[in-house]
Amino acid sequence: MRLVFAFGLCLMLMNLFAGDRGLPALLNARRQAQQIARDIEALRAENATLRGRAQALREDARTIELVARELLGLARPGEVVVMQRR
C-alpha cells in the first residue's frame, strides 16, 4: 500500500514540475499574460494619441494648414513654396 502511495505521489510531483500543465508552464503563462497586458496598455496609449491627432485633423484649422503645407506643398496666395528633398 505504501509503495502504491509513494508511486502515485512521485507521479503527481513529476507532473507538477515537468508536465505540460506543470509549474514551468504556469510561470510561462503568467509571464506571457503580463507581457500581453503591457502590450495592450501601450496600444491603448497609442490609440488615444492617434484619436487626438485624428480629431485635430478634422477640427483644428492650424493642424490642417500645417499638414497641407508640409505634406501637400500647398501655400496661400502670394506665398512662394520652397521644397527640400529628403
PDB file with SEQRES, HELIX, SHEET and CRYST1 records, atoms N, CA, C and O in Angstrom:
SEQRES   1 A   86  MET ARG LEU VAL PHE ALA PHE GLY LEU CYS LEU MET LEU          
SEQRES   2 A   86  MET ASN LEU PHE ALA GLY ASP ARG GLY LEU PRO ALA LEU          
SEQRES   3 A   86  LEU ASN ALA ARG ARG GLN ALA GLN GLN ILE ALA ARG ASP          
SEQRES   4 A   86  ILE GLU ALA LEU ARG ALA GLU ASN ALA THR LEU ARG GLY          
SEQRES   5 A   86  ARG ALA GLN ALA LEU ARG GLU ASP ALA ARG THR ILE GLU          
SEQRES   6 A   86  LEU VAL ALA ARG GLU LEU LEU GLY LEU ALA ARG PRO GLY          
SEQRES   7 A   86  GLU VAL VAL VAL MET GLN ARG ARG                              
HELIX    1 AA1 ARG A    2  ALA A   18  1                                  17    
HELIX    2 AA2 LEU A   23  GLU A   59  1                                  37    
HELIX    3 AA3 ALA A   61  GLU A   70  1                                  10    
CRYST1    1.000    1.000    1.000  90.00  90.00  90.00 P 1           1          
ATOM      1  N   MET A   1       0.816  -1.193   0.000  1.00  0.00           N  
ATOM      2  CA  MET A   1       0.000   0.000   0.000  1.00  0.00           C  
ATOM      3  C   MET A   1       0.859   1.257   0.000  1.00  0.00           C  
ATOM      4  O   MET A   1       0.569   2.215  -0.716  1.00  0.00           O  
ATOM      5  N   ARG A   2       1.912   1.250   0.800  1.00  0.00           N  
ATOM      6  CA  ARG A   2       2.809   2.406   0.844  1.00  0.00           C  
ATOM      7  C   ARG A   2       3.512   2.599  -0.492  1.00  0.00           C  
ATOM      8  O   ARG A   2       3.745   3.726  -0.929  1.00  0.00           O  
ATOM      9  N   LEU A   3       3.836   1.510  -1.118  1.00  0.00           N  
ATOM     10  CA  LEU A   3       4.521   1.577  -2.407  1.00  0.00           C  
ATOM     11  C   LEU A   3       3.615   2.236  -3.460  1.00  0.00           C  
ATOM     12  O   LEU A   3       4.080   3.065  -4.243  1.00  0.00           O  
ATOM     13  N   VAL A   4       2.354   1.877  -3.479  1.00  0.00           N  
ATOM     14  CA  VAL A   4       1.400   2.463  -4.418  1.00  0.00           C  
ATOM     15  C   VAL A   4       1.231   3.952  -4.117  1.00  0.00           C  
ATOM     16  O   VAL A   4       1.187   4.774  -5.033  1.00  0.00           O  
ATOM     17  N   PHE A   5       1.138   4.290  -2.846  1.00  0.00           N  
ATOM     18  CA  PHE A   5       1.003   5.692  -2.451  1.00  0.00           C  
ATOM     19  C   PHE A   5       2.245   6.487  -2.856  1.00  0.00           C  
ATOM     20  O   PHE A   5       2.129   7.586  -3.397  1.00  0.00           O  
ATOM     21  N   ALA A   6       3.424   5.937  -2.596  1.00  0.00           N  
ATOM     22  CA  ALA A   6       4.676   6.608  -2.949  1.00  0.00           C  
ATOM     23  C   ALA A   6       4.787   6.778  -4.458  1.00  0.00           C  
ATOM     24  O   ALA A   6       5.215   7.824  -4.946  1.00  0.00           O  
ATOM     25  N   PHE A   7       4.394   5.728  -5.197  1.00  0.00           N  
ATOM     26  CA  PHE A   7       4.429   5.809  -6.654  1.00  0.00           C  
ATOM     27  C   PHE A   7       3.472   6.884  -7.164  1.00  0.00           C  
ATOM     28  O   PHE A   7       3.824   7.658  -8.054  1.00  0.00           O  
ATOM     29  N   GLY A   8       2.277   6.934  -6.610  1.00  0.00           N  
ATOM     30  CA  GLY A   8       1.294   7.957  -7.003  1.00  0.00           C  
ATOM     31  C   GLY A   8       1.783   9.354  -6.669  1.00  0.00           C  
ATOM     32  O   GLY A   8       1.590  10.289  -7.446  1.00  0.00           O  
ATOM     33  N   LEU A   9       2.414   9.494  -5.514  1.00  0.00           N  
ATOM     34  CA  LEU A   9       2.956  10.788  -5.118  1.00  0.00           C  
ATOM     35  C   LEU A   9       4.069  11.222  -6.064  1.00  0.00           C  
ATOM     36  O   LEU A   9       4.147  12.388  -6.451  1.00  0.00           O  
ATOM     37  N   CYS A  10       4.928  10.275  -6.433  1.00  0.00           N  
ATOM     38  CA  CYS A  10       6.007  10.583  -7.384  1.00  0.00           C  
ATOM     39  C   CYS A  10       5.437  11.015  -8.733  1.00  0.00           C  
ATOM     40  O   CYS A  10       5.930  11.968  -9.336  1.00  0.00           O  
ATOM     41  N   LEU A  11       4.417  10.331  -9.203  1.00  0.00           N  
ATOM     42  CA  LEU A  11       3.783  10.717 -10.465  1.00  0.00           C  
ATOM     43  C   LEU A  11       3.196  12.124 -10.398  1.00  0.00           C  
ATOM     44  O   LEU A  11       3.334  12.910 -11.335  1.00  0.00           O  
ATOM     45  N   MET A  12       2.547  12.431  -9.290  1.00  0.00           N  
ATOM     46  CA  MET A  12       1.966  13.759  -9.125  1.00  0.00           C  
ATOM     47  C   MET A  12       3.048  14.834  -9.097  1.00  0.00           C  
ATOM     48  O   MET A  12       2.888  15.886  -9.716  1.00  0.00           O  
ATOM     49  N   LEU A  13       4.141  14.584  -8.389  1.00  0.00           N  
ATOM     50  CA  LEU A  13       5.222  15.562  -8.322  1.00  0.00           C  
ATOM     51  C   LEU A  13       5.902  15.737  -9.674  1.00  0.00           C  
ATOM     52  O   LEU A  13       6.241  16.856 -10.059  1.00  0.00           O  
ATOM     53  N   MET A  14       6.102  14.635 -10.396  1.00  0.00           N  
ATOM     54  CA  MET A  14       6.704  14.746 -11.732  1.00  0.00           C  
ATOM     55  C   MET A  14       5.799  15.559 -12.649  1.00  0.00           C  
ATOM     56  O   MET A  14       6.270  16.403 -13.412  1.00  0.00           O  
ATOM     57  N   ASN A  15       4.517  15.305 -12.571  1.00  0.00           N  
ATOM     58  CA  ASN A  15       3.575  16.043 -13.405  1.00  0.00           C  
ATOM     59  C   ASN A  15       3.554  17.522 -13.029  1.00  0.00           C  
ATOM     60  O   ASN A  15       3.418  18.389 -13.892  1.00  0.00           O  
ATOM     61  N   LEU A  16       3.689  17.799 -11.741  1.00  0.00           N  
ATOM     62  CA  LEU A  16       3.698  19.185 -11.276  1.00  0.00           C  
ATOM     63  C   LEU A  16       4.892  19.954 -11.821  1.00  0.00           C  
ATOM     64  O   LEU A  16       4.748  21.103 -12.239  1.00  0.00           O  
ATOM     65  N   PHE A  17       6.057  19.341 -11.823  1.00  0.00           N  
ATOM     66  CA  PHE A  17       7.272  20.053 -12.214  1.00  0.00           C  
ATOM     67  C   PHE A  17       7.666  19.856 -13.671  1.00  0.00           C  
ATOM     68  O   PHE A  17       8.412  20.672 -14.212  1.00  0.00           O  
ATOM     69  N   ALA A  18       7.195  18.809 -14.316  1.00  0.00           N  
ATOM     70  CA  ALA A  18       7.654  18.543 -15.676  1.00  0.00           C  
ATOM     71  C   ALA A  18       6.516  18.373 -16.677  1.00  0.00           C  
ATOM     72  O   ALA A  18       6.778  18.235 -17.872  1.00  0.00           O  
ATOM     73  N   GLY A  19       5.315  18.379 -16.245  1.00  0.00           N  
ATOM     74  CA  GLY A  19       4.198  18.142 -17.160  1.00  0.00           C  
ATOM     75  C   GLY A  19       3.888  19.349 -18.028  1.00  0.00           C  
ATOM     76  O   GLY A  19       4.391  20.449 -17.798  1.00  0.00           O  
ATOM     77  N   ASP A  20       3.051  19.121 -19.026  1.00  0.00           N  
ATOM     78  CA  ASP A  20       2.641  20.196 -19.943  1.00  0.00           C  
ATOM     79  C   ASP A  20       1.865  21.294 -19.227  1.00  0.00           C  
ATOM     80  O   ASP A  20       1.846  22.441 -19.673  1.00  0.00           O  
ATOM     81  N   ARG A  21       1.237  20.945 -18.137  1.00  0.00           N  
ATOM     82  CA  ARG A  21       0.463  21.923 -17.365  1.00  0.00           C  
ATOM     83  C   ARG A  21       1.069  22.119 -15.986  1.00  0.00           C  
ATOM     84  O   ARG A  21       0.377  22.507 -15.045  1.00  0.00           O  
ATOM     85  N   GLY A  22       2.331  21.858 -15.872  1.00  0.00           N  
ATOM     86  CA  GLY A  22       3.005  21.945 -14.584  1.00  0.00           C  
ATOM     87  C   GLY A  22       3.413  23.363 -14.226  1.00  0.00           C  
ATOM     88  O   GLY A  22       2.990  24.333 -14.854  1.00  0.00           O  
ATOM     89  N   LEU A  23       4.230  23.453 -13.219  1.00  0.00           N  
ATOM     90  CA  LEU A  23       4.686  24.737 -12.695  1.00  0.00           C  
ATOM     91  C   LEU A  23       5.423  25.581 -13.729  1.00  0.00           C  
ATOM     92  O   LEU A  23       5.139  26.774 -13.832  1.00  0.00           O  
ATOM     93  N   PRO A  24       6.365  25.015 -14.510  1.00  0.00           N  
ATOM     94  CA  PRO A  24       7.021  25.843 -15.528  1.00  0.00           C  
ATOM     95  C   PRO A  24       6.043  26.419 -16.549  1.00  0.00           C  
ATOM     96  O   PRO A  24       6.172  27.571 -16.962  1.00  0.00           O  
ATOM     97  N   ALA A  25       5.072  25.613 -16.948  1.00  0.00           N  
ATOM     98  CA  ALA A  25       4.078  26.102 -17.909  1.00  0.00           C  
ATOM     99  C   ALA A  25       3.238  27.211 -17.296  1.00  0.00           C  
ATOM    100  O   ALA A  25       2.896  28.183 -17.969  1.00  0.00           O  
ATOM    101  N   LEU A  26       2.910  27.063 -16.020  1.00  0.00           N  
ATOM    102  CA  LEU A  26       2.129  28.092 -15.328  1.00  0.00           C  
ATOM    103  C   LEU A  26       2.907  29.400 -15.235  1.00  0.00           C  
ATOM    104  O   LEU A  26       2.353  30.472 -15.476  1.00  0.00           O  
ATOM    105  N   LEU A  27       4.180  29.315 -14.888  1.00  0.00           N  
ATOM    106  CA  LEU A  27       5.010  30.519 -14.790  1.00  0.00           C  
ATOM    107  C   LEU A  27       5.176  31.178 -16.156  1.00  0.00           C  
ATOM    108  O   LEU A  27       5.146  32.403 -16.267  1.00  0.00           O  
ATOM    109  N   ASN A  28       5.348  30.371 -17.182  1.00  0.00           N  
ATOM    110  CA  ASN A  28       5.473  30.908 -18.537  1.00  0.00           C  
ATOM    111  C   ASN A  28       4.179  31.596 -18.968  1.00  0.00           C  
ATOM    112  O   ASN A  28       4.212  32.662 -19.583  1.00  0.00           O  
ATOM    113  N   ALA A  29       3.057  30.992 -18.650  1.00  0.00           N  
ATOM    114  CA  ALA A  29       1.760  31.596 -18.995  1.00  0.00           C  
ATOM    115  C   ALA A  29       1.567  32.921 -18.268  1.00  0.00           C  
ATOM    116  O   ALA A  29       1.033  33.870 -18.841  1.00  0.00           O  
ATOM    117  N   ARG A  30       1.993  32.993 -17.025  1.00  0.00           N  
ATOM    118  CA  ARG A  30       1.881  34.264 -16.280  1.00  0.00           C  
ATOM    119  C   ARG A  30       2.765  35.341 -16.901  1.00  0.00           C  
ATOM    120  O   ARG A  30       2.351  36.495 -17.015  1.00  0.00           O  
ATOM    121  N   ARG A  31       3.981  34.971 -17.304  1.00  0.00           N  
ATOM    122  CA  ARG A  31       4.867  35.946 -17.962  1.00  0.00           C  
ATOM    123  C   ARG A  31       4.251  36.446 -19.259  1.00  0.00           C  
ATOM    124  O   ARG A  31       4.285  37.641 -19.553  1.00  0.00           O  
ATOM    125  N   GLN A  32       3.693  35.529 -20.026  1.00  0.00           N  
ATOM    126  CA  GLN A  32       3.054  35.925 -21.278  1.00  0.00           C  
ATOM    127  C   GLN A  32       1.862  36.839 -21.024  1.00  0.00           C  
ATOM    128  O   GLN A  32       1.659  37.815 -21.746  1.00  0.00           O  
ATOM    129  N   ALA A  33       1.082  36.527 -20.008  1.00  0.00           N  
ATOM    130  CA  ALA A  33      -0.081  37.357 -19.681  1.00  0.00           C  
ATOM    131  C   ALA A  33       0.352  38.766 -19.271  1.00  0.00           C  
ATOM    132  O   ALA A  33      -0.292  39.747 -19.643  1.00  0.00           O  
ATOM    133  N   GLN A  34       1.434  38.867 -18.510  1.00  0.00           N  
ATOM    134  CA  GLN A  34       1.937  40.180 -18.108  1.00  0.00           C  
ATOM    135  C   GLN A  34       2.436  40.960 -19.316  1.00  0.00           C  
ATOM    136  O   GLN A  34       2.198  42.164 -19.416  1.00  0.00           O  
ATOM    137  N   GLN A  35       3.131  40.282 -20.241  1.00  0.00           N  
ATOM    138  CA  GLN A  35       3.623  40.949 -21.447  1.00  0.00           C  
ATOM    139  C   GLN A  35       2.454  41.416 -22.304  1.00  0.00           C  
ATOM    140  O   GLN A  35       2.482  42.523 -22.842  1.00  0.00           O  
ATOM    141  N   ILE A  36       1.444  40.592 -22.433  1.00  0.00           N  
ATOM    142  CA  ILE A  36       0.258  40.965 -23.218  1.00  0.00           C  
ATOM    143  C   ILE A  36      -0.439  42.162 -22.578  1.00  0.00           C  
ATOM    144  O   ILE A  36      -0.898  43.058 -23.286  1.00  0.00           O  
ATOM    145  N   ALA A  37      -0.524  42.186 -21.254  1.00  0.00           N  
ATOM    146  CA  ALA A  37      -1.146  43.325 -20.562  1.00  0.00           C  
ATOM    147  C   ALA A  37      -0.358  44.607 -20.828  1.00  0.00           C  
ATOM    148  O   ALA A  37      -0.947  45.668 -21.037  1.00  0.00           O  
ATOM    149  N   ARG A  38       0.986  44.511 -20.820  1.00  0.00           N  
ATOM    150  CA  ARG A  38       1.806  45.698 -21.132  1.00  0.00           C  
ATOM    151  C   ARG A  38       1.601  46.134 -22.574  1.00  0.00           C  
ATOM    152  O   ARG A  38       1.506  47.329 -22.853  1.00  0.00           O  
ATOM    153  N   ASP A  39       1.532  45.172 -23.494  1.00  0.00           N  
ATOM    154  CA  ASP A  39       1.304  45.495 -24.902  1.00  0.00           C  
ATOM    155  C   ASP A  39      -0.046  46.175 -25.096  1.00  0.00           C  
ATOM    156  O   ASP A  39      -0.156  47.142 -25.850  1.00  0.00           O  
ATOM    157  N   ILE A  40      -1.059  45.676 -24.425  1.00  0.00           N  
ATOM    158  CA  ILE A  40      -2.402  46.264 -24.529  1.00  0.00           C  
ATOM    159  C   ILE A  40      -2.393  47.699 -24.008  1.00  0.00           C  
ATOM    160  O   ILE A  40      -2.998  48.585 -24.612  1.00  0.00           O  
ATOM    161  N   GLU A  41      -1.716  47.926 -22.901  1.00  0.00           N  
ATOM    162  CA  GLU A  41      -1.655  49.281 -22.339  1.00  0.00           C  
ATOM    163  C   GLU A  41      -0.937  50.234 -23.294  1.00  0.00           C  
ATOM    164  O   GLU A  41      -1.364  51.374 -23.477  1.00  0.00           O  
ATOM    165  N   ALA A  42       0.149  49.767 -23.899  1.00  0.00           N  
ATOM    166  CA  ALA A  42       0.877  50.601 -24.865  1.00  0.00           C  
ATOM    167  C   ALA A  42       0.003  50.900 -26.080  1.00  0.00           C  
ATOM    168  O   ALA A  42      -0.002  52.025 -26.579  1.00  0.00           O  
ATOM    169  N   LEU A  43      -0.723  49.914 -26.550  1.00  0.00           N  
ATOM    170  CA  LEU A  43      -1.607  50.124 -27.700  1.00  0.00           C  
ATOM    171  C   LEU A  43      -2.762  51.067 -27.364  1.00  0.00           C  
ATOM    172  O   LEU A  43      -3.183  51.855 -28.210  1.00  0.00           O  
ATOM    173  N   ARG A  44      -3.270  50.991 -26.146  1.00  0.00           N  
ATOM    174  CA  ARG A  44      -4.333  51.928 -25.737  1.00  0.00           C  
ATOM    175  C   ARG A  44      -3.805  53.359 -25.718  1.00  0.00           C  
ATOM    176  O   ARG A  44      -4.493  54.283 -26.151  1.00  0.00           O  
ATOM    177  N   ALA A  45      -2.592  53.539 -25.221  1.00  0.00           N  
ATOM    178  CA  ALA A  45      -1.994  54.874 -25.205  1.00  0.00           C  
ATOM    179  C   ALA A  45      -1.783  55.384 -26.627  1.00  0.00           C  
ATOM    180  O   ALA A  45      -2.049  56.550 -26.921  1.00  0.00           O  
ATOM    181  N   GLU A  46      -1.304  54.507 -27.504  1.00  0.00           N  
ATOM    182  CA  GLU A  46      -1.099  54.897 -28.903  1.00  0.00           C  
ATOM    183  C   GLU A  46      -2.434  55.239 -29.567  1.00  0.00           C  
ATOM    184  O   GLU A  46      -2.523  56.198 -30.334  1.00  0.00           O  
ATOM    185  N   ASN A  47      -3.468  54.455 -29.269  1.00  0.00           N  
ATOM    186  CA  ASN A  47      -4.800  54.740 -29.820  1.00  0.00           C  
ATOM    187  C   ASN A  47      -5.303  56.099 -29.362  1.00  0.00           C  
ATOM    188  O   ASN A  47      -5.886  56.841 -30.153  1.00  0.00           O  
ATOM    189  N   ALA A  48      -5.086  56.432 -28.099  1.00  0.00           N  
ATOM    190  CA  ALA A  48      -5.519  57.734 -27.587  1.00  0.00           C  
ATOM    191  C   ALA A  48      -4.790  58.860 -28.313  1.00  0.00           C  
ATOM    192  O   ALA A  48      -5.392  59.875 -28.662  1.00  0.00           O  
ATOM    193  N   THR A  49      -3.502  58.677 -28.537  1.00  0.00           N  
ATOM    194  CA  THR A  49      -2.726  59.682 -29.268  1.00  0.00           C  
ATOM    195  C   THR A  49      -3.249  59.833 -30.691  1.00  0.00           C  
ATOM    196  O   THR A  49      -3.449  60.948 -31.173  1.00  0.00           O  
ATOM    197  N   LEU A  50      -3.466  58.718 -31.352  1.00  0.00           N  
ATOM    198  CA  LEU A  50      -3.955  58.762 -32.729  1.00  0.00           C  
ATOM    199  C   LEU A  50      -5.368  59.341 -32.809  1.00  0.00           C  
ATOM    200  O   LEU A  50      -5.697  60.051 -33.759  1.00  0.00           O  
ATOM    201  N   ARG A  51      -6.202  59.038 -31.810  1.00  0.00           N  
ATOM    202  CA  ARG A  51      -7.551  59.599 -31.778  1.00  0.00           C  
ATOM    203  C   ARG A  51      -7.487  61.127 -31.667  1.00  0.00           C  
ATOM    204  O   ARG A  51      -8.233  61.842 -32.336  1.00  0.00           O  
ATOM    205  N   GLY A  52      -6.587  61.609 -30.814  1.00  0.00           N  
ATOM    206  CA  GLY A  52      -6.416  63.053 -30.673  1.00  0.00           C  
ATOM    207  C   GLY A  52      -5.896  63.691 -31.947  1.00  0.00           C  
ATOM    208  O   GLY A  52      -6.332  64.778 -32.325  1.00  0.00           O  
ATOM    209  N   ARG A  53      -4.968  63.020 -32.608  1.00  0.00           N  
ATOM    210  CA  ARG A  53      -4.423  63.531 -33.875  1.00  0.00           C  
ATOM    211  C   ARG A  53      -5.519  63.568 -34.942  1.00  0.00           C  
ATOM    212  O   ARG A  53      -5.629  64.541 -35.689  1.00  0.00           O  
ATOM    213  N   ALA A  54      -6.317  62.520 -35.011  1.00  0.00           N  
ATOM    214  CA  ALA A  54      -7.410  62.479 -35.997  1.00  0.00           C  
ATOM    215  C   ALA A  54      -8.420  63.585 -35.734  1.00  0.00           C  
ATOM    216  O   ALA A  54      -8.908  64.220 -36.669  1.00  0.00           O  
ATOM    217  N   GLN A  55      -8.732  63.818 -34.468  1.00  0.00           N  
ATOM    218  CA  GLN A  55      -9.672  64.891 -34.138  1.00  0.00           C  
ATOM    219  C   GLN A  55      -9.088  66.244 -34.534  1.00  0.00           C  
ATOM    220  O   GLN A  55      -9.803  67.099 -35.057  1.00  0.00           O  
ATOM    221  N   ALA A  56      -7.804  66.442 -34.290  1.00  0.00           N  
ATOM    222  CA  ALA A  56      -7.161  67.697 -34.672  1.00  0.00           C  
ATOM    223  C   ALA A  56      -7.185  67.872 -36.187  1.00  0.00           C  
ATOM    224  O   ALA A  56      -7.381  68.983 -36.679  1.00  0.00           O  
ATOM    225  N   LEU A  57      -6.987  66.789 -36.924  1.00  0.00           N  
ATOM    226  CA  LEU A  57      -7.018  66.879 -38.386  1.00  0.00           C  
ATOM    227  C   LEU A  57      -8.415  67.167 -38.917  1.00  0.00           C  
ATOM    228  O   LEU A  57      -8.562  67.694 -40.019  1.00  0.00           O  
ATOM    229  N   ARG A  58      -9.441  66.829 -38.145  1.00  0.00           N  
ATOM    230  CA  ARG A  58     -10.813  67.127 -38.562  1.00  0.00           C  
ATOM    231  C   ARG A  58     -11.252  68.522 -38.146  1.00  0.00           C  
ATOM    232  O   ARG A  58     -12.017  69.168 -38.863  1.00  0.00           O  
ATOM    233  N   GLU A  59     -10.777  69.001 -36.987  1.00  0.00           N  
ATOM    234  CA  GLU A  59     -11.377  70.197 -36.399  1.00  0.00           C  
ATOM    235  C   GLU A  59     -10.436  71.386 -36.235  1.00  0.00           C  
ATOM    236  O   GLU A  59     -10.907  72.524 -36.227  1.00  0.00           O  
ATOM    237  N   ASP A  60      -9.147  71.175 -36.105  1.00  0.00           N  
ATOM    238  CA  ASP A  60      -8.215  72.245 -35.798  1.00  0.00           C  
ATOM    239  C   ASP A  60      -7.632  72.836 -37.084  1.00  0.00           C  
ATOM    240  O   ASP A  60      -6.887  72.172 -37.804  1.00  0.00           O  
ATOM    241  N   ALA A  61      -7.978  74.081 -37.356  1.00  0.00           N  
ATOM    242  CA  ALA A  61      -7.544  74.730 -38.591  1.00  0.00           C  
ATOM    243  C   ALA A  61      -6.025  74.815 -38.687  1.00  0.00           C  
ATOM    244  O   ALA A  61      -5.468  74.663 -39.774  1.00  0.00           O  
ATOM    245  N   ARG A  62      -5.360  75.052 -37.586  1.00  0.00           N  
ATOM    246  CA  ARG A  62      -3.890  75.164 -37.609  1.00  0.00           C  
ATOM    247  C   ARG A  62      -3.236  73.833 -37.983  1.00  0.00           C  
ATOM    248  O   ARG A  62      -2.277  73.802 -38.755  1.00  0.00           O  
ATOM    249  N   THR A  63      -3.751  72.751 -37.441  1.00  0.00           N  
ATOM    250  CA  THR A  63      -3.218  71.434 -37.772  1.00  0.00           C  
ATOM    251  C   THR A  63      -3.471  71.095 -39.233  1.00  0.00           C  
ATOM    252  O   THR A  63      -2.594  70.567 -39.915  1.00  0.00           O  
ATOM    253  N   ILE A  64      -4.663  71.398 -39.706  1.00  0.00           N  
ATOM    254  CA  ILE A  64      -4.998  71.139 -41.107  1.00  0.00           C  
ATOM    255  C   ILE A  64      -4.073  71.926 -42.020  1.00  0.00           C  
ATOM    256  O   ILE A  64      -3.571  71.394 -43.010  1.00  0.00           O  
ATOM    257  N   GLU A  65      -3.847  73.193 -41.688  1.00  0.00           N  
ATOM    258  CA  GLU A  65      -2.961  74.020 -42.505  1.00  0.00           C  
ATOM    259  C   GLU A  65      -1.530  73.484 -42.485  1.00  0.00           C  
ATOM    260  O   GLU A  65      -0.865  73.447 -43.520  1.00  0.00           O  
ATOM    261  N   LEU A  66      -1.065  73.076 -41.331  1.00  0.00           N  
ATOM    262  CA  LEU A  66       0.289  72.536 -41.211  1.00  0.00           C  
ATOM    263  C   LEU A  66       0.467  71.301 -42.087  1.00  0.00           C  
ATOM    264  O   LEU A  66       1.481  71.167 -42.772  1.00  0.00           O  
ATOM    265  N   VAL A  67      -0.497  70.412 -42.070  1.00  0.00           N  
ATOM    266  CA  VAL A  67      -0.418  69.202 -42.897  1.00  0.00           C  
ATOM    267  C   VAL A  67      -0.479  69.580 -44.376  1.00  0.00           C  
ATOM    268  O   VAL A  67       0.270  69.036 -45.187  1.00  0.00           O  
ATOM    269  N   ALA A  68      -1.357  70.499 -44.722  1.00  0.00           N  
ATOM    270  CA  ALA A  68      -1.470  70.921 -46.115  1.00  0.00           C  
ATOM    271  C   ALA A  68      -0.164  71.533 -46.611  1.00  0.00           C  
ATOM    272  O   ALA A  68       0.235  71.314 -47.755  1.00  0.00           O  
ATOM    273  N   ARG A  69       0.489  72.287 -45.764  1.00  0.00           N  
ATOM    274  CA  ARG A  69       1.753  72.911 -46.159  1.00  0.00           C  
ATOM    275  C   ARG A  69       2.886  71.898 -46.253  1.00  0.00           C  
ATOM    276  O   ARG A  69       3.630  71.876 -47.233  1.00  0.00           O  
ATOM    277  N   GLU A  70       3.012  71.060 -45.226  1.00  0.00           N  
ATOM    278  CA  GLU A  70       4.152  70.139 -45.167  1.00  0.00           C  
ATOM    279  C   GLU A  70       4.017  68.961 -46.126  1.00  0.00           C  
ATOM    280  O   GLU A  70       4.954  68.649 -46.861  1.00  0.00           O  
ATOM    281  N   LEU A  71       2.871  68.312 -46.122  1.00  0.00           N  
ATOM    282  CA  LEU A  71       2.726  67.095 -46.915  1.00  0.00           C  
ATOM    283  C   LEU A  71       2.310  67.359 -48.359  1.00  0.00           C  
ATOM    284  O   LEU A  71       2.748  66.669 -49.280  1.00  0.00           O  
ATOM    285  N   LEU A  72       1.473  68.352 -48.541  1.00  0.00           N  
ATOM    286  CA  LEU A  72       0.939  68.593 -49.872  1.00  0.00           C  
ATOM    287  C   LEU A  72       1.637  69.735 -50.601  1.00  0.00           C  
ATOM    288  O   LEU A  72       1.428  69.921 -51.800  1.00  0.00           O  
ATOM    289  N   GLY A  73       2.458  70.496 -49.895  1.00  0.00           N  
ATOM    290  CA  GLY A  73       3.167  71.602 -50.522  1.00  0.00           C  
ATOM    291  C   GLY A  73       2.269  72.752 -50.914  1.00  0.00           C  
ATOM    292  O   GLY A  73       2.602  73.515 -51.821  1.00  0.00           O  
ATOM    293  N   LEU A  74       1.133  72.892 -50.248  1.00  0.00           N  
ATOM    294  CA  LEU A  74       0.209  73.975 -50.572  1.00  0.00           C  
ATOM    295  C   LEU A  74       0.655  75.278 -49.921  1.00  0.00           C  
ATOM    296  O   LEU A  74       1.382  75.278 -48.928  1.00  0.00           O  
ATOM    297  N   ALA A  75       0.209  76.376 -50.497  1.00  0.00           N  
ATOM    298  CA  ALA A  75       0.552  77.688 -49.967  1.00  0.00           C  
ATOM    299  C   ALA A  75      -0.629  78.631 -50.164  1.00  0.00           C  
ATOM    300  O   ALA A  75      -1.529  78.383 -50.967  1.00  0.00           O  
ATOM    301  N   ARG A  76      -0.593  79.700 -49.416  1.00  0.00           N  
ATOM    302  CA  ARG A  76      -1.614  80.734 -49.575  1.00  0.00           C  
ATOM    303  C   ARG A  76      -1.263  81.573 -50.798  1.00  0.00           C  
ATOM    304  O   ARG A  76      -0.115  81.610 -51.239  1.00  0.00           O  
ATOM    305  N   PRO A  77      -2.271  82.239 -51.332  1.00  0.00           N  
ATOM    306  CA  PRO A  77      -1.992  83.104 -52.497  1.00  0.00           C  
ATOM    307  C   PRO A  77      -0.905  84.129 -52.158  1.00  0.00           C  
ATOM    308  O   PRO A  77      -0.952  84.775 -51.111  1.00  0.00           O  
ATOM    309  N   GLY A  78       0.062  84.265 -53.050  1.00  0.00           N  
ATOM    310  CA  GLY A  78       1.137  85.220 -52.857  1.00  0.00           C  
ATOM    311  C   GLY A  78       2.358  84.628 -52.174  1.00  0.00           C  
ATOM    312  O   GLY A  78       3.413  85.262 -52.172  1.00  0.00           O  
ATOM    313  N   GLU A  79       2.258  83.439 -51.595  1.00  0.00           N  
ATOM    314  CA  GLU A  79       3.406  82.798 -50.955  1.00  0.00           C  
ATOM    315  C   GLU A  79       4.173  81.976 -51.984  1.00  0.00           C  
ATOM    316  O   GLU A  79       3.608  81.491 -52.964  1.00  0.00           O  
ATOM    317  N   VAL A  80       5.472  81.832 -51.739  1.00  0.00           N  
ATOM    318  CA  VAL A  80       6.315  81.017 -52.590  1.00  0.00           C  
ATOM    319  C   VAL A  80       6.689  79.752 -51.817  1.00  0.00           C  
ATOM    320  O   VAL A  80       7.136  79.838 -50.673  1.00  0.00           O  
ATOM    321  N   VAL A  81       6.515  78.600 -52.420  1.00  0.00           N  
ATOM    322  CA  VAL A  81       6.825  77.336 -51.765  1.00  0.00           C  
ATOM    323  C   VAL A  81       8.224  76.901 -52.178  1.00  0.00           C  
ATOM    324  O   VAL A  81       8.533  76.798 -53.365  1.00  0.00           O  
ATOM    325  N   VAL A  82       9.061  76.649 -51.183  1.00  0.00           N  
ATOM    326  CA  VAL A  82      10.396  76.119 -51.427  1.00  0.00           C  
ATOM    327  C   VAL A  82      10.441  74.738 -50.772  1.00  0.00           C  
ATOM    328  O   VAL A  82      10.306  74.615 -49.554  1.00  0.00           O  
ATOM    329  N   MET A  83      10.632  73.706 -51.587  1.00  0.00           N  
ATOM    330  CA  MET A  83      10.623  72.341 -51.046  1.00  0.00           C  
ATOM    331  C   MET A  83      12.042  71.775 -51.044  1.00  0.00           C  
ATOM    332  O   MET A  83      12.821  71.986 -51.974  1.00  0.00           O  
ATOM    333  N   GLN A  84      12.343  71.065 -49.994  1.00  0.00           N  
ATOM    334  CA  GLN A  84      13.641  70.403 -49.865  1.00  0.00           C  
ATOM    335  C   GLN A  84      13.477  68.928 -50.142  1.00  0.00           C  
ATOM    336  O   GLN A  84      12.453  68.329 -49.814  1.00  0.00           O  
ATOM    337  N   ARG A  85      14.486  68.355 -50.744  1.00  0.00           N  
ATOM    338  CA  ARG A  85      14.479  66.892 -50.923  1.00  0.00           C  
ATOM    339  C   ARG A  85      14.978  66.250 -49.654  1.00  0.00           C  
ATOM    340  O   ARG A  85      15.903  66.756 -49.018  1.00  0.00           O  
ATOM    341  N   ARG A  86      14.388  65.165 -49.289  1.00  0.00           N  
ATOM    342  CA  ARG A  86      14.814  64.449 -48.072  1.00  0.00           C  
ATOM    343  C   ARG A  86      15.558  63.209 -48.420  1.00  0.00           C  
ATOM    344  O   ARG A  86      15.993  62.480 -47.529  1.00  0.00           O  
TER     345      ARG A  86                                                      
END                                                                             
